[in-house]
Amino acid sequence: MKTKLKMIGLLIVVLSIAGSASLQLEAQTKKRVPKGPPKYTLAANKTMRLRLNDKLTSKNANVGDEFKSTVVDPVYAKGFVVIPQGSIVIGHVTHVVRASRKSQGGSLNVAFTRLELPNERTYAMNGSLTESESADNEGEVKGNSSKKRNVAFIAGGAVVGGLINGAAGAGIGAGVGIGAALFSKGKEAEVNSGTEFNMILNRALLLPEYKGGN
């Protein structure tokens, strides 16, 4: 009986030591796990200057079609570059109005959903085409400049106000640096590769400082 009690006591001691060692190892492992780099917030309403890579036209575009644009100016947060020049923004067509024989010009509405950095890291995003013309080098809209969302490319390359019942409004905005082209009746909306425009964030985006590499 005494032998059994000793064995049980020894087993308890061994298990206690093993458990303690396991806890210490786990604690050390947690300490060794490196923390990721700090992240910075790009608030909603930030704007980014983009250059279209792929030609868009209401003649043959379809809802869901993807297209790419390149970031023209680096975007900063808290003084750090989080989106370098040359990054790619992926967008897709959300609404198309084809030119009609009744003198109606074509229009295209788009949304921006993904950011691809030069180091191949990707981030989901939610952005819209905007008429804003005044933005600083951190992509932030200044003063009383327009922050309209869901504007559309129309015939001639200009941008109109928000969509009305799914169709482009009639008023022509000042454009987004692509020229205040006159509305051309019966013409298709065509936005050539190389066209520059502004995109506005609809939701905040959390990103680390960009340092290159993977």
GROMACS elastic network, one bead per residue, 0.5 to 0.9 nm:
[ bonds ]
;  ai    aj funct       b0    kb
    1     4     6  0.51291   500
    1     5     6  0.62991   500
    1     6     6  0.86659   500
    2     5     6  0.50532   500
    2     6     6  0.61609   500
    2     7     6  0.86154   500
    3     6     6  0.50842   500
    3     7     6  0.61945   500
    3     8     6  0.86158   500
    4     7     6  0.50635   500
    4     8     6  0.61359   500
    4     9     6  0.85219   500
    5     8     6  0.50604   500
    5     9     6  0.60576   500
    5    10     6  0.85084   500
    6     9     6  0.50088   500
    6    10     6  0.60408   500
    6    11     6  0.85030   500
    7    10     6  0.50173   500
    7    11     6  0.60685   500
    7    12     6  0.85858   500
    8    11     6  0.50473   500
    8    12     6  0.62208   500
    8    13     6  0.86823   500
    9    12     6  0.51237   500
    9    13     6  0.62953   500
    9    14     6  0.87022   500
   10    13     6  0.50752   500
   10    14     6  0.61785   500
   10    15     6  0.86156   500
   11    14     6  0.50562   500
   11    15     6  0.60938   500
   11    16     6  0.84451   500
   12    15     6  0.51454   500
   12    16     6  0.60190   500
   12    17     6  0.86019   500
   13    16     6  0.50472   500
   13    17     6  0.61911   500
   13    18     6  0.85744   500
   14    17     6  0.51712   500
   14    18     6  0.61050   500
   14    19     6  0.85265   500
   15    18     6  0.50001   500
   15    19     6  0.59730   500
   15    20     6  0.84818   500
   16    19     6  0.51104   500
   16    20     6  0.61338   500
   16    21     6  0.85800   500
   17    20     6  0.51200   500
   17    21     6  0.61197   500
   17    22     6  0.85445   500
   18    21     6  0.51124   500
   18    22     6  0.61111   500
   18    23     6  0.86728   500
   19    22     6  0.50358   500
   19    23     6  0.62374   500
   19    24     6  0.86473   500
   20    23     6  0.51422   500
   20    24     6  0.62088   500
   20    25     6  0.85928   500
   21    24     6  0.50879   500
   21    25     6  0.60869   500
   21    26     6  0.85403   500
   22    25     6  0.50851   500
   22    26     6  0.61051   500
   22    27     6  0.85646   500
   23    26     6  0.50446   500
   23    27     6  0.61053   500
   23    28     6  0.85705   500
   24    27     6  0.50561   500
   24    28     6  0.61284   500
   24    29     6  0.85163   500
   25    28     6  0.50787   500
   25    29     6  0.60507   500
   25    30     6  0.86097   500
   26    29     6  0.50143   500
   26    30     6  0.62010   500
   26    31     6  0.86276   500
   27    30     6  0.51621   500
   27    31     6  0.62723   500
   27    32     6  0.87357   500
   28    31     6  0.50416   500
   28    32     6  0.62561   500
   28    33     6  0.88694   500
   29    32     6  0.51052   500
   29    33     6  0.64490   500
   30    33     6  0.53124   500
   30    34     6  0.86859   500
   31    34     6  0.77681   500
   35    38     6  0.86025   500
   36    39     6  0.86110   500
   36   208     6  0.89310   500
   37   208     6  0.62902   500
   37   209     6  0.78147   500
   38   207     6  0.83500   500
   38   208     6  0.58078   500
   38   209     6  0.76015   500
   39    82     6  0.88951   500
   39   206     6  0.60637   500
   39   207     6  0.50173   500
   39   209     6  0.69017   500
   40    77     6  0.60408   500
   40    78     6  0.70819   500
   40    80     6  0.84473   500
   40    82     6  0.78642   500
   40   205     6  0.82054   500
   40   206     6  0.55253   500
   40   207     6  0.53558   500
   40   208     6  0.58800   500
   40   209     6  0.74751   500
   41    77     6  0.65989   500
   41    78     6  0.83889   500
   41   204     6  0.65359   500
   41   205     6  0.57027   500
   41   207     6  0.64826   500
   41   208     6  0.87319   500
   42    45     6  0.86676   500
   42    46     6  0.67052   500
   42    75     6  0.88879   500
   42    76     6  0.81453   500
   42    77     6  0.62272   500
   42    82     6  0.88012   500
   42   201     6  0.84148   500
   42   203     6  0.86468   500
   42   204     6  0.54409   500
   42   206     6  0.62349   500
   42   207     6  0.76300   500
   43    46     6  0.59937   500
   43   201     6  0.75670   500
   43   202     6  0.86587   500
   43   203     6  0.69415   500
   43   205     6  0.65113   500
   43   206     6  0.85351   500
   44    47     6  0.86470   500
   44   200     6  0.76746   500
   44   201     6  0.50382   500
   44   202     6  0.51944   500
   44   205     6  0.76102   500
   45   140     6  0.73972   500
   45   141     6  0.72068   500
   45   147     6  0.72726   500
   45   200     6  0.56499   500
   45   201     6  0.52035   500
   45   202     6  0.62771   500
   45   203     6  0.77195   500
   45   204     6  0.81588   500
   46   135     6  0.87356   500
   46   138     6  0.83280   500
   46   139     6  0.57708   500
   46   141     6  0.63209   500
   46   199     6  0.83578   500
   46   200     6  0.56483   500
   46   201     6  0.55326   500
   46   202     6  0.83750   500
   46   204     6  0.84448   500
   47    75     6  0.88596   500
   47   127     6  0.89009   500
   47   130     6  0.83173   500
   47   132     6  0.80758   500
   47   135     6  0.69769   500
   47   138     6  0.83409   500
   47   140     6  0.55510   500
   47   141     6  0.63239   500
   47   147     6  0.89953   500
   47   198     6  0.63487   500
   47   199     6  0.53924   500
   47   201     6  0.62947   500
   48    71     6  0.71112   500
   48    72     6  0.79755   500
   48    73     6  0.74969   500
   48    74     6  0.84344   500
   48    75     6  0.71241   500
   48   135     6  0.82330   500
   48   138     6  0.82502   500
   48   139     6  0.50885   500
   48   140     6  0.79373   500
   48   197     6  0.84860   500
   48   198     6  0.56330   500
   48   199     6  0.52350   500
   48   200     6  0.64381   500
   48   201     6  0.81812   500
   49    70     6  0.84745   500
   49    71     6  0.60289   500
   49    72     6  0.54713   500
   49    73     6  0.62521   500
   49    74     6  0.87990   500
   49   135     6  0.86119   500
   49   139     6  0.72739   500
   49   196     6  0.69783   500
   49   197     6  0.59275   500
   49   199     6  0.64609   500
   50    69     6  0.58745   500
   50    70     6  0.53848   500
   50    72     6  0.53427   500
   50    73     6  0.79780   500
   50    88     6  0.87889   500
   50    89     6  0.80460   500
   50   195     6  0.82883   500
   50   196     6  0.55338   500
   50   197     6  0.55099   500
   50   198     6  0.59758   500
   50   199     6  0.70032   500
   51    68     6  0.87123   500
   51    69     6  0.52329   500
   51    70     6  0.50679   500
   51    71     6  0.64794   500
   51    72     6  0.63470   500
   51   193     6  0.76643   500
   51   194     6  0.55144   500
   51   195     6  0.54905   500
   51   197     6  0.64967   500
   51   198     6  0.87233   500
   52    55     6  0.71907   500
   52    56     6  0.87557   500
   52    67     6  0.81449   500
   52    68     6  0.64559   500
   52    70     6  0.64737   500
   52   191     6  0.81162   500
   52   192     6  0.73590   500
   52   193     6  0.51546   500
   52   194     6  0.51720   500
   52   195     6  0.53578   500
   52   196     6  0.63063   500
   52   197     6  0.79716   500
   53    67     6  0.73902   500
   53    68     6  0.54249   500
   53    70     6  0.67487   500
   53   192     6  0.83393   500
   53   193     6  0.50060   500
   53   194     6  0.61407   500
   53   195     6  0.81708   500
   54    67     6  0.59101   500
   54    68     6  0.61658   500
   54    69     6  0.74086   500
   54   191     6  0.86336   500
   54   192     6  0.72707   500
   54   193     6  0.51430   500
   54   194     6  0.81301   500
   55    67     6  0.82794   500
   55   190     6  0.73752   500
   55   191     6  0.57414   500
   55   194     6  0.83632   500
   55   195     6  0.88277   500
   56    59     6  0.87865   500
   56    60     6  0.85130   500
   56    61     6  0.69191   500
   56    67     6  0.81219   500
   56   108     6  0.83037   500
   56   189     6  0.79011   500
   56   190     6  0.56949   500
   56   191     6  0.50924   500
   56   192     6  0.65005   500
   56   193     6  0.78748   500
   57    60     6  0.62237   500
   57    61     6  0.58855   500
   57    98     6  0.89916   500
   57   106     6  0.84758   500
   57   107     6  0.83352   500
   57   108     6  0.75987   500
   57   188     6  0.66920   500
   57   189     6  0.54193   500
   57   191     6  0.62921   500
   57   192     6  0.83021   500
   58    61     6  0.52071   500
   58    62     6  0.80052   500
   58    96     6  0.60779   500
   58    97     6  0.64931   500
   58    98     6  0.53819   500
   58    99     6  0.75288   500
   58   106     6  0.57858   500
   58   107     6  0.60707   500
   58   108     6  0.60731   500
   58   154     6  0.85856   500
   58   155     6  0.86023   500
   58   188     6  0.56182   500
   58   189     6  0.52341   500
   58   190     6  0.66145   500
   59    96     6  0.88643   500
   59    97     6  0.86497   500
   59    98     6  0.59029   500
   59    99     6  0.73837   500
   59   106     6  0.76998   500
   59   188     6  0.59264   500
   59   189     6  0.75054   500
   59   190     6  0.81877   500
   60    98     6  0.83387   500
   61    64     6  0.87855   500
   61    65     6  0.68044   500
   61    93     6  0.75357   500
   61    96     6  0.70007   500
   61    98     6  0.89047   500
   61   108     6  0.83122   500
   62    65     6  0.56856   500
   62    93     6  0.67371   500
   62    94     6  0.81761   500
   62    95     6  0.77361   500
   62    96     6  0.66836   500
   63    66     6  0.88920   500
   63    92     6  0.75134   500
   63    94     6  0.50631   500
   63    95     6  0.57034   500
   63    96     6  0.66893   500
   63   110     6  0.89372   500
   64    92     6  0.55243   500
   64    93     6  0.52084   500
   64    94     6  0.62150   500
   64    95     6  0.85972   500
   65    91     6  0.83348   500
   65    92     6  0.52414   500
   65    93     6  0.53601   500
   65    94     6  0.82455   500
   66    90     6  0.69069   500
   66    91     6  0.56144   500
   66    93     6  0.65905   500
   67    89     6  0.85776   500
   67    90     6  0.59815   500
   67    91     6  0.53917   500
   67    92     6  0.59273   500
   67    93     6  0.80733   500
   68    88     6  0.65845   500
   68    89     6  0.58601   500
   68    91     6  0.62059   500
   68    92     6  0.85498   500
   69    87     6  0.84752   500
   69    88     6  0.57228   500
   69    89     6  0.52520   500
   69    90     6  0.65253   500
   69    91     6  0.77288   500
   69   193     6  0.89457   500
   69   194     6  0.88410   500
   69   196     6  0.89420   500
   70    85     6  0.78136   500
   70    86     6  0.55570   500
   70    87     6  0.57439   500
   70    89     6  0.62085   500
   70    90     6  0.89227   500
   71    74     6  0.71098   500
   71    75     6  0.86759   500
   71    83     6  0.80854   500
   71    84     6  0.74863   500
   71    85     6  0.53475   500
   71    86     6  0.51729   500
   71    87     6  0.52429   500
   71    88     6  0.61477   500
   71    89     6  0.71239   500
   72    84     6  0.87109   500
   72    85     6  0.55469   500
   72    86     6  0.65041   500
   72    87     6  0.83159   500
   72   196     6  0.82383   500
   73    83     6  0.86916   500
   73    84     6  0.72791   500
   73    85     6  0.51599   500
   73    86     6  0.80478   500
   73   137     6  0.70113   500
   73   138     6  0.82523   500
   73   139     6  0.80229   500
   74    81     6  0.65744   500
   74    82     6  0.77594   500
   74    83     6  0.56509   500
   74    86     6  0.81549   500
   74    87     6  0.86507   500
   74   137     6  0.73387   500
   74   138     6  0.71468   500
   74   139     6  0.80946   500
   75    80     6  0.83408   500
   75    81     6  0.58339   500
   75    82     6  0.60845   500
   75    83     6  0.50172   500
   75    84     6  0.64002   500
   75    85     6  0.78120   500
   75   137     6  0.70196   500
   75   139     6  0.58359   500
   75   140     6  0.89020   500
   76    79     6  0.56815   500
   76    80     6  0.51956   500
   76    82     6  0.56705   500
   76    83     6  0.69831   500
   76    84     6  0.85484   500
   76   137     6  0.77849   500
   76   139     6  0.74666   500
   76   209     6  0.87261   500
   77    80     6  0.52791   500
   77    81     6  0.64988   500
   77    82     6  0.65169   500
   77   138     6  0.72856   500
   77   207     6  0.87071   500
   77   209     6  0.82860   500
   78    81     6  0.85410   500
   79   138     6  0.85379   500
   80   208     6  0.86759   500
   80   209     6  0.57920   500
   80   210     6  0.78317   500
   81    84     6  0.62632   500
   81   138     6  0.87718   500
   81   208     6  0.86145   500
   81   209     6  0.56764   500
   81   210     6  0.58178   500
   81   211     6  0.84659   500
   82   207     6  0.60772   500
   82   208     6  0.60301   500
   82   211     6  0.85918   500
   83    86     6  0.86215   500
   83    87     6  0.66966   500
   83   115     6  0.88970   500
   83   117     6  0.69776   500
   83   207     6  0.82514   500
   83   209     6  0.80690   500
   83   210     6  0.66082   500
   84    87     6  0.59690   500
   84   117     6  0.74127   500
   84   118     6  0.78773   500
   84   210     6  0.70499   500
   85    88     6  0.89131   500
   85   118     6  0.89000   500
   86   117     6  0.78949   500
   86   118     6  0.70935   500
   87   115     6  0.73473   500
   87   116     6  0.58932   500
   87   118     6  0.56852   500
   88   114     6  0.83428   500
   88   115     6  0.59195   500
   88   117     6  0.63966   500
   88   118     6  0.78908   500
   89   112     6  0.69123   500
   89   113     6  0.76176   500
   89   114     6  0.57833   500
   89   116     6  0.61973   500
   89   117     6  0.86690   500
   89   125     6  0.89756   500
   90   111     6  0.87365   500
   90   112     6  0.58558   500
   90   113     6  0.60535   500
   90   114     6  0.50269   500
   90   115     6  0.62929   500
   90   116     6  0.77535   500
   91   110     6  0.67575   500
   91   111     6  0.54430   500
   91   113     6  0.57169   500
   91   114     6  0.70334   500
   91   127     6  0.86610   500
   92   109     6  0.87854   500
   92   110     6  0.56609   500
   92   111     6  0.56141   500
   92   112     6  0.64578   500
   92   113     6  0.77153   500
   93    96     6  0.74452   500
   93   108     6  0.71125   500
   93   109     6  0.60532   500
   93   111     6  0.65311   500
   93   112     6  0.89778   500
   94   108     6  0.77666   500
   94   109     6  0.55520   500
   94   110     6  0.51039   500
   94   111     6  0.65418   500
   95   107     6  0.81393   500
   95   108     6  0.58802   500
   95   110     6  0.69326   500
   95   152     6  0.89012   500
   95   166     6  0.74847   500
   95   167     6  0.81277   500
   96   106     6  0.75499   500
   96   107     6  0.59631   500
   96   109     6  0.65183   500
   96   167     6  0.84334   500
   97   100     6  0.87234   500
   97   104     6  0.89774   500
   97   105     6  0.79302   500
   97   106     6  0.50439   500
   97   107     6  0.50324   500
   97   108     6  0.64971   500
   97   109     6  0.88611   500
   97   167     6  0.72285   500
   97   168     6  0.79948   500
   97   188     6  0.86951   500
   97   189     6  0.86968   500
   98   104     6  0.81901   500
   98   105     6  0.70672   500
   98   107     6  0.66725   500
   98   108     6  0.85632   500
   98   186     6  0.89225   500
   98   187     6  0.86581   500
   98   188     6  0.64409   500
   98   189     6  0.79734   500
   99   102     6  0.83694   500
   99   103     6  0.74681   500
   99   104     6  0.54546   500
   99   107     6  0.78109   500
   99   155     6  0.84282   500
   99   185     6  0.80345   500
   99   186     6  0.51967   500
   99   187     6  0.57168   500
   99   188     6  0.51799   500
   99   189     6  0.78855   500
  100   103     6  0.60061   500
  100   104     6  0.51666   500
  100   105     6  0.67288   500
  100   106     6  0.75977   500
  100   185     6  0.87946   500
  100   186     6  0.58027   500
  100   187     6  0.81644   500
  100   188     6  0.87287   500
  101   104     6  0.69132   500
  101   186     6  0.63274   500
  102   105     6  0.88726   500
  102   185     6  0.85551   500
  102   186     6  0.71133   500
  103   184     6  0.85739   500
  103   187     6  0.79828   500
  104   184     6  0.85173   500
  104   185     6  0.54043   500
  104   187     6  0.75097   500
  104   188     6  0.89605   500
  105   154     6  0.71046   500
  105   155     6  0.56189   500
  105   156     6  0.89965   500
  105   183     6  0.74690   500
  105   184     6  0.63536   500
  105   188     6  0.58054   500
  105   189     6  0.70692   500
  106   153     6  0.85971   500
  106   154     6  0.58874   500
  106   155     6  0.55327   500
  106   168     6  0.89238   500
  106   185     6  0.84619   500
  106   186     6  0.72106   500
  106   187     6  0.61963   500
  106   190     6  0.85187   500
  107   152     6  0.64208   500
  107   153     6  0.55377   500
  107   155     6  0.62392   500
  107   159     6  0.89495   500
  107   160     6  0.89256   500
  107   167     6  0.83536   500
  107   168     6  0.66890   500
  107   188     6  0.71052   500
  107   189     6  0.51709   500
  107   190     6  0.84613   500
  108   151     6  0.88724   500
  108   152     6  0.54011   500
  108   153     6  0.50820   500
  108   154     6  0.63161   500
  108   155     6  0.89284   500
  108   168     6  0.82496   500
  108   189     6  0.67840   500
  108   190     6  0.87117   500
  109   129     6  0.80613   500
  109   150     6  0.68542   500
  109   151     6  0.66810   500
  109   153     6  0.64137   500
  109   154     6  0.87747   500
  109   163     6  0.82410   500
  109   168     6  0.82764   500
  110   128     6  0.69230   500
  110   129     6  0.68284   500
  110   150     6  0.75226   500
  110   151     6  0.83239   500
  110   152     6  0.70960   500
  110   153     6  0.84564   500
  111   126     6  0.74502   500
  111   127     6  0.59903   500
  111   128     6  0.50754   500
  111   129     6  0.69323   500
  111   150     6  0.79009   500
  112   115     6  0.84742   500
  112   125     6  0.68560   500
  112   126     6  0.58031   500
  112   128     6  0.60340   500
  112   129     6  0.81078   500
  112   199     6  0.80625   500
  112   201     6  0.88045   500
  113   123     6  0.86323   500
  113   124     6  0.58475   500
  113   126     6  0.50912   500
  113   127     6  0.65307   500
  114   122     6  0.69644   500
  114   123     6  0.57855   500
  114   125     6  0.50993   500
  114   126     6  0.75937   500
  114   127     6  0.89102   500
  115   121     6  0.82831   500
  115   122     6  0.54681   500
  115   123     6  0.51413   500
  115   124     6  0.62965   500
  115   125     6  0.65598   500
  116   119     6  0.81378   500
  116   120     6  0.61506   500
  116   121     6  0.59143   500
  116   123     6  0.66937   500
  117   120     6  0.53619   500
  117   121     6  0.54595   500
  117   122     6  0.62909   500
  117   123     6  0.85074   500
  117   210     6  0.85602   500
  117   212     6  0.87316   500
  118   121     6  0.74005   500
  118   212     6  0.71616   500
  118   213     6  0.83352   500
  118   214     6  0.88844   500
  119   122     6  0.88427   500
  119   210     6  0.86757   500
  119   211     6  0.85622   500
  119   212     6  0.54477   500
  119   213     6  0.52362   500
  119   214     6  0.50635   500
  120   213     6  0.84654   500
  120   214     6  0.66439   500
  121   214     6  0.71394   500
  123   205     6  0.86077   500
  123   206     6  0.89953   500
  123   207     6  0.84653   500
  124   205     6  0.84343   500
  125   201     6  0.77289   500
  125   202     6  0.84623   500
  125   203     6  0.74523   500
  125   204     6  0.83528   500
  125   205     6  0.68077   500
  126   200     6  0.86285   500
  126   201     6  0.59940   500
  126   202     6  0.55416   500
  126   203     6  0.59068   500
  126   204     6  0.84007   500
  126   205     6  0.85402   500
  127   149     6  0.86519   500
  127   199     6  0.62598   500
  127   200     6  0.54031   500
  127   202     6  0.52317   500
  127   203     6  0.74342   500
  128   148     6  0.88370   500
  128   149     6  0.56939   500
  128   150     6  0.58679   500
  128   151     6  0.77849   500
  128   198     6  0.86219   500
  128   199     6  0.54821   500
  128   200     6  0.53787   500
  128   201     6  0.65547   500
  128   202     6  0.69096   500
  129   132     6  0.89960   500
  129   148     6  0.81885   500
  129   149     6  0.61043   500
  129   150     6  0.60899   500
  129   151     6  0.59031   500
  129   152     6  0.71106   500
  129   153     6  0.87367   500
  129   159     6  0.89696   500
  129   197     6  0.77221   500
  129   198     6  0.62346   500
  129   200     6  0.63227   500
  130   133     6  0.85629   500
  130   146     6  0.78561   500
  130   147     6  0.63547   500
  130   148     6  0.54659   500
  130   149     6  0.52921   500
  130   150     6  0.70787   500
  130   151     6  0.60659   500
  130   152     6  0.84342   500
  130   159     6  0.84027   500
  130   175     6  0.88574   500
  130   176     6  0.73932   500
  130   197     6  0.79298   500
  130   198     6  0.57274   500
  130   199     6  0.55376   500
  130   200     6  0.59888   500
  131   145     6  0.88122   500
  131   146     6  0.63098   500
  131   147     6  0.68486   500
  131   148     6  0.62210   500
  131   149     6  0.78498   500
  131   151     6  0.72189   500
  131   159     6  0.69340   500
  131   160     6  0.83016   500
  131   161     6  0.83217   500
  131   173     6  0.69137   500
  131   174     6  0.72242   500
  131   175     6  0.58573   500
  131   176     6  0.52113   500
  131   177     6  0.88489   500
  131   197     6  0.81836   500
  131   198     6  0.69528   500
  131   199     6  0.84859   500
  132   135     6  0.75183   500
  132   141     6  0.73103   500
  132   145     6  0.59888   500
  132   147     6  0.57897   500
  132   148     6  0.73473   500
  132   175     6  0.81965   500
  132   176     6  0.63262   500
  132   197     6  0.88978   500
  132   198     6  0.66474   500
  132   199     6  0.84299   500
  132   200     6  0.83904   500
  133   141     6  0.82696   500
  133   145     6  0.70048   500
  133   146     6  0.75708   500
  133   174     6  0.85828   500
  133   175     6  0.78775   500
  133   176     6  0.55903   500
  133   177     6  0.68120   500
  133   197     6  0.86956   500
  133   198     6  0.74722   500
  134   140     6  0.83642   500
  134   141     6  0.59803   500
  134   142     6  0.59347   500
  134   143     6  0.81667   500
  134   144     6  0.89314   500
  134   145     6  0.60810   500
  134   146     6  0.82798   500
  135   138     6  0.76218   500
  135   139     6  0.54469   500
  135   140     6  0.52610   500
  135   142     6  0.58157   500
  135   145     6  0.85453   500
  136   139     6  0.53625   500
  136   140     6  0.56129   500
  136   141     6  0.68632   500
  136   142     6  0.71247   500
  137   140     6  0.74791   500
  138   141     6  0.89525   500
  139   200     6  0.89464   500
  141   144     6  0.83188   500
  141   145     6  0.66962   500
  141   146     6  0.81950   500
  141   147     6  0.77625   500
  141   200     6  0.89326   500
  142   145     6  0.61062   500
  143   146     6  0.89556   500
  144   147     6  0.86544   500
  147   200     6  0.75976   500
  148   151     6  0.67918   500
  148   161     6  0.73923   500
  148   162     6  0.71335   500
  148   200     6  0.86281   500
  149   152     6  0.89514   500
  149   161     6  0.82330   500
  149   162     6  0.65307   500
  149   199     6  0.88332   500
  149   200     6  0.74074   500
  149   202     6  0.83284   500
  150   161     6  0.76735   500
  150   162     6  0.51854   500
  150   163     6  0.64543   500
  151   159     6  0.63401   500
  151   160     6  0.56711   500
  151   161     6  0.50756   500
  151   163     6  0.65322   500
  151   168     6  0.78942   500
  151   169     6  0.87932   500
  152   158     6  0.81997   500
  152   159     6  0.53114   500
  152   160     6  0.55817   500
  152   161     6  0.70758   500
  152   162     6  0.72146   500
  152   163     6  0.74714   500
  152   168     6  0.67749   500
  152   169     6  0.88336   500
  153   156     6  0.83342   500
  153   157     6  0.58289   500
  153   158     6  0.58265   500
  153   160     6  0.68251   500
  153   168     6  0.89173   500
  153   189     6  0.64949   500
  153   190     6  0.78807   500
  153   191     6  0.74426   500
  154   157     6  0.55681   500
  154   158     6  0.56137   500
  154   159     6  0.58602   500
  154   160     6  0.68207   500
  154   168     6  0.80862   500
  154   172     6  0.87531   500
  154   183     6  0.74763   500
  154   184     6  0.88331   500
  154   187     6  0.89135   500
  154   188     6  0.75984   500
  154   190     6  0.74937   500
  154   191     6  0.86637   500
  155   158     6  0.69012   500
  155   159     6  0.87783   500
  155   181     6  0.83782   500
  155   182     6  0.82040   500
  155   183     6  0.59703   500
  155   184     6  0.58553   500
  155   185     6  0.76924   500
  155   186     6  0.82168   500
  155   187     6  0.56037   500
  155   188     6  0.52236   500
  155   190     6  0.63639   500
  155   191     6  0.87115   500
  156   159     6  0.89497   500
  156   180     6  0.85039   500
  156   181     6  0.53579   500
  156   182     6  0.63550   500
  156   183     6  0.60689   500
  156   184     6  0.62771   500
  156   187     6  0.76713   500
  156   188     6  0.78960   500
  156   189     6  0.61659   500
  156   190     6  0.67779   500
  156   191     6  0.81341   500
  157   175     6  0.81445   500
  157   178     6  0.70362   500
  157   179     6  0.76041   500
  157   180     6  0.79785   500
  157   181     6  0.63398   500
  157   182     6  0.86457   500
  157   183     6  0.86380   500
  157   189     6  0.63577   500
  157   190     6  0.61271   500
  157   191     6  0.57016   500
  157   192     6  0.84973   500
  157   195     6  0.89887   500
  158   172     6  0.69602   500
  158   173     6  0.69928   500
  158   174     6  0.74002   500
  158   175     6  0.51757   500
  158   176     6  0.78389   500
  158   178     6  0.70211   500
  158   179     6  0.67129   500
  158   180     6  0.56806   500
  158   181     6  0.54191   500
  158   182     6  0.74070   500
  158   183     6  0.76335   500
  158   189     6  0.87478   500
  159   171     6  0.88283   500
  159   172     6  0.61296   500
  159   173     6  0.54750   500
  159   174     6  0.72735   500
  159   175     6  0.52121   500
  159   176     6  0.74314   500
  159   180     6  0.82081   500
  159   181     6  0.88942   500
  160   163     6  0.82780   500
  160   168     6  0.68137   500
  160   169     6  0.62040   500
  160   170     6  0.69003   500
  160   171     6  0.57261   500
  160   173     6  0.51750   500
  160   174     6  0.85084   500
  160   175     6  0.79770   500
  161   164     6  0.85982   500
  161   168     6  0.71938   500
  161   169     6  0.56911   500
  161   170     6  0.75662   500
  161   171     6  0.62350   500
  161   172     6  0.68010   500
  161   173     6  0.65533   500
  162   167     6  0.87787   500
  162   168     6  0.68243   500
  162   169     6  0.64282   500
  163   166     6  0.54803   500
  163   167     6  0.52725   500
  163   169     6  0.57282   500
  164   167     6  0.51691   500
  164   168     6  0.59398   500
  164   169     6  0.57261   500
  165   168     6  0.82456   500
  168   171     6  0.88315   500
  169   172     6  0.81322   500
  172   175     6  0.78942   500
  172   180     6  0.81042   500
  172   181     6  0.88329   500
  172   182     6  0.80694   500
  172   183     6  0.75517   500
  173   176     6  0.84588   500
  173   180     6  0.74073   500
  174   177     6  0.83065   500
  174   179     6  0.74706   500
  174   180     6  0.53420   500
  174   181     6  0.86416   500
  175   178     6  0.59930   500
  175   179     6  0.58831   500
  175   180     6  0.53651   500
  175   181     6  0.80161   500
  175   197     6  0.82642   500
  176   179     6  0.72626   500
  176   180     6  0.84038   500
  176   196     6  0.75229   500
  176   197     6  0.51009   500
  176   198     6  0.62080   500
  177   180     6  0.82098   500
  177   195     6  0.86771   500
  177   196     6  0.66039   500
  177   197     6  0.61732   500
  177   198     6  0.82745   500
  178   181     6  0.81799   500
  178   195     6  0.65678   500
  178   196     6  0.63213   500
  178   197     6  0.67900   500
  181   184     6  0.84802   500
  183   187     6  0.84742   500
  184   187     6  0.55971   500
  184   188     6  0.84446   500
  185   188     6  0.86306   500
  187   190     6  0.87505   500
  191   194     6  0.86794   500
  191   195     6  0.67027   500
  192   195     6  0.57980   500
  193   196     6  0.88192   500
  201   204     6  0.68460   500
  201   205     6  0.80517   500
  207   210     6  0.82774   500
  208   211     6  0.88048   500
  210   213     6  0.89686   500
